[in-house]
Amino acid sequence: MSTHGPAVFLHGGPEVSAVWGLLLEHLERDDVFLLSPPGFGTPLPDGFDATLDGYLAWLTARLEAFGQPVDLVGHDWGGVHTFNLAMNRPDLIRSWVCDVVGIFHPDYEWHHIAQTVQTPELGELWADELANAPMEKRLERWHEWGASDPLATRLAAGQDAHMGQAILSLYRSCAQPVLAKTGRNASAASAWPSP
């Protein structure tokens, strides 16, 4: 019997699961699962609640299906979902890590792109450009952000209308003080599952 649960990797946006490629080459595990939040490299289902609570419900259901606590790795929005799950359902995880815990601090201020996305009309323009900009422009953006090919090409190709819609909804559902209020439960994330 395994001494650990499956390793589950959850990416953010505007990314797709290819973002984990280079890291996975160095893991010596055969129980690795990549989850893509709806809208982020997978279609956004009709009626899906693309909000902080909606993604928590989605992730909860996905992890319950494993039938045992998992090792959860979250990056960017995947990190937000990871920490939110750790605060609300620590029984589903054996261990967790995320790179955005500070986003739940009361003094956190959203970066410029997030503020643009959260602004009516400006956000819609941004989402439209994300989905419809020529591939060359999307590739240029990923190169500026430090991604090289072939990863940059896979990330750029994953940016579509589903992602734009999901980003608009998710960022707007998390406008401050929402995350600061959510983060008041941070100490619950230190729980460990029963043996």
SETOR-111987 format. One line per 4 residues: number of its first residue (from 1); for each residue y, z, x of N, C-alpha, C. Coordinates in Angstrom, 1 decimal. Each point is the difference from the previous one (the first is absolute). Layout:
SETOR-111987
NUM = Y:Z:X:Y:Z:X:Y:Z:X ~ ...
END
This chain:
SETOR-111987
1 = -1.2:0.0:0.8:1.2:0.0:-0.8:1.2:0.0:0.9 ~ 1.1:-0.7:-0.4:1.2:-0.1:0.7:0.7:1.3:0.1 ~ 0.6:0.3:1.1:0.8:1.2:0.1:1.5:-0.2:-0.4 ~ 0.3:-1.2:-0.4:1.3:-0.3:-0.5:0.0:-0.9:-1.2
5 = 1.0:-0.1:-0.7:0.1:-0.9:-1.1:0.4:-1.4:0.5 ~ 0.0:-0.9:-1.0:0.5:-1.4:0.4:1.5:0.1:0.5 ~ 0.4:-1.0:0.8:1.3:-0.1:0.4:0.7:-1.0:-0.8 ~ 1.1:0.4:-0.7:0.7:-0.9:-0.9:1.4:-0.2:0.5
9 = 0.4:-1.3:0.1:1.3:-0.3:0.5:0.8:-0.6:-1.1 ~ 1.3:0.4:-0.1:0.8:-0.4:-1.1:1.4:-0.4:0.6 ~ 0.3:-1.3:-0.2:1.2:-0.5:0.6:1.2:0.1:-1.0 ~ 1.1:-0.4:0.5:1.3:0.0:-0.8:0.5:-1.3:-0.3
13 = 1.3:-0.1:0.0:0.6:-1.3:-0.3:1.3:-0.3:0.9 ~ 0.3:-1.2:0.1:-0.6:-1.2:-0.6:-1.1:-0.5:0.8 ~ -1.1:0.7:0.0:-1.2:-0.3:0.8:-1.2:-0.3:-0.8 ~ -1.0:-0.5:0.7:-1.4:-0.2:-0.6:-0.9:0.7:1.0
17 = -1.3:0.1:-0.4:-1.0:0.8:0.8:-0.2:-0.6:1.4 ~ 0.4:-1.2:0.3:-0.1:-0.6:1.4:0.8:0.9:1.0 ~ 0.9:0.8:-0.5:0.8:0.8:1.0:-0.9:1.0:0.8 ~ -1.2:0.3:-0.5:-0.9:0.9:0.7:-0.9:-0.7:1.0
21 = 0.0:-1.4:0.1:-0.9:-0.7:0.8:-0.2:0.4:1.4 ~ 1.1:0.2:0.8:-0.1:0.3:1.4:-0.5:1.4:0.2 ~ 0.3:1.0:-0.9:-0.5:1.3:0.1:-1.5:0.0:-0.3 ~ -0.4:-0.7:-1.0:-1.4:0.0:-0.4:-1.0:-0.5:1.1
25 = 0.6:-0.8:0.9:-0.8:-0.5:1.1:-0.5:1.1:0.9 ~ 0.7:1.1:0.0:-0.2:1.1:0.9:-0.8:1.1:-0.6 ~ -0.3:-0.1:-1.3:-0.7:1.1:-0.7:-1.5:-0.2:0.2 ~ -0.7:1.0:0.2:-1.5:-0.1:0.2:-0.6:0.7:-1.3
29 = 0.3:-0.6:-1.1:-0.5:0.5:-1.3:-0.4:-1.2:-0.8 ~ -1.1:0.2:-0.9:-0.4:-1.0:-0.9:0.3:0.4:-1.4 ~ 0.8:1.0:-0.2:0.3:0.5:-1.4:1.5:-0.1:-0.3 ~ 0.6:-1.1:0.4:1.5:-0.1:-0.1:0.2:-0.9:-1.2
33 = 1.0:0.5:-0.9:0.4:-0.7:-1.2:1.5:-0.2:0.0 ~ 0.4:-1.2:-0.3:1.4:-0.3:-0.1:0.4:-0.1:-1.5 ~ 0.9:0.8:-0.4:0.5:-0.1:-1.4:1.4:-0.6:0.0 ~ 0.2:-0.9:-0.9:1.3:-0.7:-0.2:0.6:0.5:-1.3
37 = 1.1:0.7:0.0:0.6:0.4:-1.3:0.3:-1.2:-0.8 ~ -0.2:0.0:-1.3:0.3:-1.1:-0.9:1.4:-0.6:0.3 ~ 0.1:-1.3:0.2:1.2:-0.6:0.2:0.3:-0.3:1.5 ~ -0.8:0.7:0.9:0.3:-0.1:1.4:-1.2:-0.6:0.7
41 = -0.1:-1.4:-0.2:-1.1:-0.7:0.5:-1.1:-0.2:-1.0 ~ 0.2:0.5:-1.2:-0.9:-0.2:-1.1:0.9:-0.2:-1.2 ~ -0.5:-0.7:-1.1:0.8:-0.2:-1.2:0.5:1.4:-0.6 ~ 1.1:-0.1:-0.6:0.5:1.2:-0.8:-0.5:-0.2:-1.4
45 = -1.0:0.8:-0.4:-0.6:-0.2:-1.4:1.0:0.2:-1.1 ~ -0.1:-0.8:-1.1:0.8:0.2:-1.1:0.0:1.4:-0.5 ~ 1.2:0.6:-0.2:0.1:1.4:-0.5:-0.2:1.0:1.0 ~ -0.2:-0.3:1.3:-0.2:1.0:1.0:1.3:0.8:0.2
49 = -0.1:1.3:0.1:1.2:0.8:0.2:0.3:0.1:1.5 ~ 0.8:-0.9:0.5:0.4:-0.1:1.4:1.0:1.0:0.4 ~ -0.3:1.3:-0.2:0.9:1.1:0.3:-0.7:1.0:0.9 ~ 0.7:1.0:0.4:-0.6:1.1:0.8:-1.2:0.6:-0.7
53 = 0.1:0.3:-1.3:-1.1:0.6:-0.8:-1.1:-1.1:-0.2 ~ 0.4:-1.2:-0.3:-1.0:-1.0:-0.2:-0.9:-0.3:1.2 ~ 0.6:0.0:1.2:-0.8:-0.2:1.2:-0.8:1.2:0.3 ~ 0.5:1.2:-0.3:-0.8:1.2:0.1:-1.3:0.0:-0.8
57 = 0.2:-0.5:-1.3:-1.2:-0.1:-0.9:-1.0:-1.0:0.5 ~ 0.6:-1.1:0.5:-0.9:-1.1:0.6:-0.8:0.5:1.2 ~ 0.7:0.7:0.9:-0.7:0.4:1.3:-1.0:1.1:-0.4 ~ 0.4:0.9:-0.9:-1.0:1.0:-0.4:-1.3:-0.6:-0.5
61 = 0.2:-1.0:-0.9:-1.2:-0.6:-0.6:-0.8:-0.7:1.1 ~ 0.6:-0.7:1.0:-0.7:-0.7:1.1:-0.7:1.0:0.8 ~ 0.6:1.2:0.3:-0.7:0.9:0.9:-1.1:0.8:-0.7 ~ 0.2:0.3:-1.3:-1.1:0.6:-0.7:-1.2:-0.8:0.0
65 = 0.1:-1.3:0.0:-1.2:-0.9:0.0:-0.8:0.2:1.3 ~ 0.5:0.5:1.1:-0.8:0.2:1.2:-1.0:1.1:-0.2 ~ 0.3:1.0:-0.9:-1.0:1.1:-0.2:0.0:1.0:1.0 ~ 0.9:-0.1:1.0:0.1:1.0:1.1:1.4:-0.1:0.6
69 = 0.4:1.1:0.6:1.4:0.0:0.6:0.0:-1.1:1.2 ~ 1.1:-0.6:0.1:0.2:-1.1:1.0:1.0:0.4:1.0 ~ 0.0:-0.7:1.1:1.1:0.1:1.1:1.0:-1.1:-0.4 ~ 1.2:0.4:-0.4:1.0:-0.9:-0.6:1.1:-0.2:1.0
73 = 0.3:-1.3:0.3:1.1:-0.4:0.9:1.0:-0.8:-0.8 ~ 1.2:0.4:-0.1:1.0:-0.7:-0.7:1.2:-0.4:0.9 ~ 0.5:-1.2:-0.2:1.1:-0.5:0.7:1.1:-0.5:-1.0 ~ 1.3:0.4:0.3:1.1:-0.5:-0.8:-0.2:0.5:-1.4
77 = 0.0:-0.9:-1.0:-0.2:0.5:-1.4:-1.4:0.5:-0.1 ~ -1.0:-0.5:0.7:-1.3:0.6:0.0:0.1:1.5:0.5 ~ 0.9:0.3:0.9:0.2:1.3:0.4:0.6:0.9:-1.1 ~ 0.9:-0.6:-0.7:0.6:0.8:-1.2:-1.1:0.3:-1.0
81 = -0.9:-1.0:-0.3:-1.0:0.2:-0.9:-1.1:1.0:0.5 ~ -0.2:0.0:1.3:-0.9:0.9:0.7:0.5:1.5:-0.2 ~ 1.2:0.2:0.4:0.6:1.3:-0.1:0.1:0.5:-1.4 ~ 0.3:-0.9:-0.9:0.1:0.4:-1.4:-1.4:0.4:-0.5
85 = -1.0:-0.7:0.4:-1.4:0.3:-0.4:-0.4:1.4:0.7 ~ 0.4:0.2:1.2:-0.4:1.2:0.7:0.6:1.2:-0.7 ~ 1.2:-0.1:-0.6:0.7:1.0:-0.7:-0.7:0.3:-1.4 ~ -0.6:-1.1:-0.6:-0.5:0.1:-1.3:-1.5:0.1:-0.2
89 = -0.7:-0.7:0.9:-1.5:0.0:0.0:-0.6:0.2:1.4 ~ 0.3:1.1:0.6:-0.5:0.2:1.4:-1.5:0.0:0.0 ~ -0.7:0.2:-1.1:-1.4:0.0:-0.1:-0.7:-1.3:0.3 ~ 0.8:-1.1:-0.1:-0.5:-1.3:0.3:0.1:-0.5:1.4
93 = 0.6:0.8:0.9:0.1:-0.4:1.4:-0.5:1.1:0.9 ~ -0.7:-0.4:1.0:-0.5:0.9:1.1:1.1:0.1:1.0 ~ 0.7:-1.1:0.3:1.1:0.1:1.0:1.0:-1.1:-0.5 ~ 1.2:0.1:0.4:1.0:-1.0:-0.3:1.1:-0.1:1.1
97 = 0.6:-1.2:0.0:1.1:-0.1:0.9:1.0:-1.1:-0.6 ~ 1.2:0.3:0.2:1.0:-1.0:-0.5:1.2:0.0:0.9 ~ 0.8:-1.1:0.0:1.1:-0.1:1.0:1.4:0.2:-0.7 ~ 0.0:0.5:-1.2:1.3:0.1:-0.8:0.2:1.3:-0.7
101 = -0.6:1.1:0.5:0.2:1.3:-0.7:1.4:0.3:-0.2 ~ 0.9:-0.3:1.0:1.4:0.3:-0.1:0.7:-0.5:-1.2 ~ -0.6:-1.1:-0.6:0.7:-0.6:-1.2:0.1:1.0:-1.2 ~ -0.9:1.0:0.1:0.0:1.0:-1.1:1.0:1.2:0.2
105 = 0.7:-0.1:1.2:1.0:1.1:0.3:1.2:-0.2:-1.0 ~ 0.6:1.2:-0.4:1.2:-0.1:-0.9:1.2:-0.8:0.5 ~ 0.1:0.0:1.4:1.1:-0.7:0.6:-0.2:-1.5:0.3 ~ -1.2:-0.5:-0.3:-0.4:-1.3:0.3:1.0:-1.0:-0.7
109 = 0.5:-1.0:0.7:0.8:-1.1:-0.6:-0.7:-1.3:0.2 ~ -0.2:-0.7:-1.0:-0.6:-1.3:0.0:0.7:-1.0:1.0 ~ -0.8:-0.8:0.7:0.5:-1.0:0.9:0.7:-1.1:-0.8 ~ 0.7:-0.9:0.7:0.9:-1.0:-0.6:-0.8:-0.9:-1.0
113 = -1.2:-0.5:0.5:-0.8:-0.9:-0.9:-0.4:0.7:-1.3 ~ -0.4:1.3:0.1:-0.4:0.7:-1.2:1.1:0.2:-0.9 ~ 1.2:0.3:0.5:1.2:0.1:-0.9:0.3:-1.3:-0.7 ~ -0.2:-1.1:0.8:0.3:-1.3:-0.6:-1.0:-0.2:-1.2
117 = -1.3:0.2:0.3:-1.0:-0.2:-1.0:0.2:0.9:-1.2 ~ 0.5:1.2:0.2:0.2:0.9:-1.1:1.3:-0.3:-0.9 ~ 0.8:-1.0:0.5:1.2:-0.3:-0.7:-0.3:-1.2:-0.9 ~ 0.4:0.2:-1.3:-0.2:-1.1:-1.0:0.6:-1.3:0.5
121 = -0.6:-1.1:-0.3:0.4:-1.4:0.4:-0.2:-0.2:1.5 ~ 0.5:0.8:0.9:-0.2:-0.2:1.4:-1.5:0.1:0.3 ~ -0.7:1.0:-0.6:-1.4:0.1:0.2:-0.8:-1.2:-0.5 ~ 0.4:-0.6:-1.1:-0.7:-1.1:-0.5:0.2:-1.2:1.0
125 = 1.2:-0.1:0.5:0.3:-1.1:1.0:-0.9:0.2:1.2 ~ -0.1:1.2:0.5:-0.8:0.3:1.2:-1.5:-0.3:-0.3 ~ -0.5:0.4:-1.1:-1.4:-0.3:-0.4:-0.3:-1.5:-0.1 ~ 1.0:-0.7:-0.6:-0.2:-1.5:-0.1:0.0:-0.6:1.4
129 = 0.8:0.5:0.9:0.0:-0.6:1.4:-1.3:0.4:0.7 ~ -0.5:1.2:-0.2:-1.3:0.4:0.6:-1.1:-1.0:-0.4 ~ 0.0:-0.3:-1.3:-1.1:-0.8:-0.5:0.2:-1.5:0.2 ~ 1.2:-0.5:0.1:0.3:-1.4:-0.1:0.6:-0.6:1.3
133 = 0.3:0.8:0.9:0.6:-0.5:1.3:-1.0:-0.9:0.7 ~ 0.5:-1.0:0.6:-1.0:-0.9:0.8:-0.8:0.8:1.0 ~ -1.2:-0.5:0.2:-0.9:0.7:0.9:0.6:0.2:1.4 ~ 0.8:-0.9:0.4:0.6:0.1:1.4:1.0:1.2:0.0
137 = 0.7:0.2:-1.1:0.9:1.2:0.0:-0.7:1.3:-0.1 ~ -1.1:0.0:-0.8:-0.8:1.2:-0.1:-0.6:0.3:1.4 ~ -0.5:-1.0:0.7:-0.6:0.2:1.3:1.0:0.5:1.0 ~ 1.2:-0.5:-0.1:1.1:0.4:0.9:0.3:1.5:-0.2
141 = 0.0:0.5:-1.3:0.2:1.4:-0.3:-1.0:0.8:0.6 ~ -1.3:-0.4:-0.1:-1.1:0.8:0.5:0.1:0.1:1.6 ~ 0.3:-1.2:0.6:0.2:0.0:1.4:1.1:1.0:0.4 ~ 1.1:0.0:-0.7:1.1:1.0:0.3:-0.5:1.4:-0.1
145 = -0.9:0.3:-1.0:-0.5:1.3:-0.2:-1.1:0.4:1.0 ~ -0.4:-1.0:0.9:-0.9:0.3:1.1:-1.4:-0.5:-0.2 ~ -0.3:-0.7:-1.1:-1.4:-0.5:-0.2:-0.1:-1.4:0.7 ~ -1.1:-0.2:0.7:-0.3:-1.3:0.6:-1.0:-0.7:-0.8
149 = -0.2:-1.3:0.3:-1.0:-0.8:-0.7:-1.4:0.3:0.6 ~ -1.1:0.0:-0.8:-0.1:-0.5:-1.4:0.4:1.1:-1.0 ~ 0.2:1.2:0.4:0.3:1.1:-1.0:1.3:-0.4:-0.8 ~ 1.0:-0.4:0.6:1.3:-0.3:-0.7:-0.3:-1.0:-1.1
153 = -0.8:-1.0:0.3:-0.3:-1.1:-1.0:-0.7:0.6:-1.2 ~ -0.9:0.9:0.3:-0.8:0.6:-1.2:0.9:0.9:-0.8 ~ 0.9:0.7:0.7:0.9:0.9:-0.8:1.0:-0.8:-0.8 ~ 0.6:-1.0:0.6:0.9:-0.9:-0.7:-0.6:-0.7:-1.2
157 = -1.2:-0.4:0.2:-0.7:-0.7:-1.1:-0.3:0.9:-1.2 ~ -0.1:1.3:0.3:-0.3:0.9:-1.1:1.2:0.4:-0.9 ~ 1.2:-0.4:0.4:1.1:0.3:-0.7:0.2:-0.9:-1.2 ~ -0.2:0.5:-1.2:0.1:-0.8:-1.2:0.7:0.7:-1.1
161 = 0.1:-0.6:-1.2:0.7:0.6:-1.1:-0.6:1.3:-0.5 ~ -1.4:0.2:0.2:-0.6:1.2:-0.4:0.6:1.1:0.9 ~ 0.1:-0.2:1.3:0.5:1.0:0.9:1.5:0.3:-0.3 ~ 0.7:-1.0:-0.2:1.5:0.2:-0.4:0.1:0.9:-1.2
165 = -0.8:-0.3:-1.0:0.1:0.8:-1.2:-0.5:1.4:0.2 ~ -1.0:0.2:0.8:-0.5:1.3:0.3:1.0:0.8:0.8 ~ 0.6:-0.6:1.0:1.0:0.7:0.8:1.2:0.4:-0.8 ~ 0.5:-0.9:-0.9:1.1:0.4:-0.9:-0.3:1.3:-0.8
169 = -1.2:-0.1:-0.6:-0.4:1.1:-0.9:-0.2:1.3:0.8 ~ -0.7:-0.1:1.1:-0.4:1.2:0.8:1.3:0.6:0.6 ~ 0.8:-0.8:0.7:1.2:0.6:0.6:0.9:0.7:-1.1 ~ 0.1:-0.7:-1.1:0.9:0.6:-1.0:-0.5:1.2:-0.6
173 = -1.4:0.2:-0.1:-0.6:1.2:-0.5:0.2:1.2:0.9 ~ 0.3:-0.3:1.3:0.1:1.0:1.0:1.4:0.3:0.5 ~ 1.0:-0.6:-0.7:1.4:0.3:0.4:0.2:1.5:0.0 ~ 0.7:0.5:1.0:0.3:1.4:0.1:0.7:0.5:-1.3
177 = -0.3:1.2:-0.5:-0.7:1.1:0.7:-1.5:0.0:-0.3 ~ -0.6:-1.1:-0.5:-1.4:0.0:-0.4:-0.9:0.5:1.2 ~ 0.1:-0.6:1.1:-0.9:0.3:1.1:0.2:1.5:0.5 ~ 1.3:0.4:0.0:0.3:1.4:0.4:-0.7:1.0:-0.9
181 = 0.1:-0.3:-1.3:-0.7:0.9:-1.0:-1.5:-0.1:0.2 ~ -0.5:-1.1:0.2:-1.5:-0.2:0.2:-0.4:0.8:1.2 ~ 0.8:0.0:1.1:-0.3:0.7:1.2:0.0:1.5:0.0 ~ 0.5:0.5:-1.1:0.0:1.5:-0.1:-1.4:0.6:0.0
185 = -1.0:-0.9:-0.3:-1.4:0.4:-0.1:-0.7:-0.3:1.4 ~ 0.8:-0.2:1.0:-0.6:-0.4:1.3:-1.0:0.9:0.6 ~ 0.1:1.3:-0.3:-1.0:1.0:0.6:-1.4:-0.3:-0.6 ~ -0.1:-0.6:-1.1:-1.3:-0.2:-0.6:-0.8:-1.1:0.8
189 = 0.7:-0.8:0.8:-0.7:-1.0:0.8:-0.8:0.7:1.2 ~ 0.2:1.2:0.2:-0.7:0.7:1.1:-1.4:0.5:-0.4 ~ -0.4:-0.2:-1.3:-1.3:0.4:-0.5:-1.1:-0.8:0.7 ~ -1.2:0.7:0.1:-1.1:-0.7:0.6:-1.1:0.0:-1.1
193 = -0.8:-1.1:0.0:-1.1:0.0:-1.0:-1.0:1.0:0.2 ~ -0.7:0.4:-1.0:-1.1:1.0:0.1:-1.2:-0.7:0.8 ~ -0.7:0.7:0.9:-1.1:-0.5:0.7:-1.1:-0.5:-0.9
END
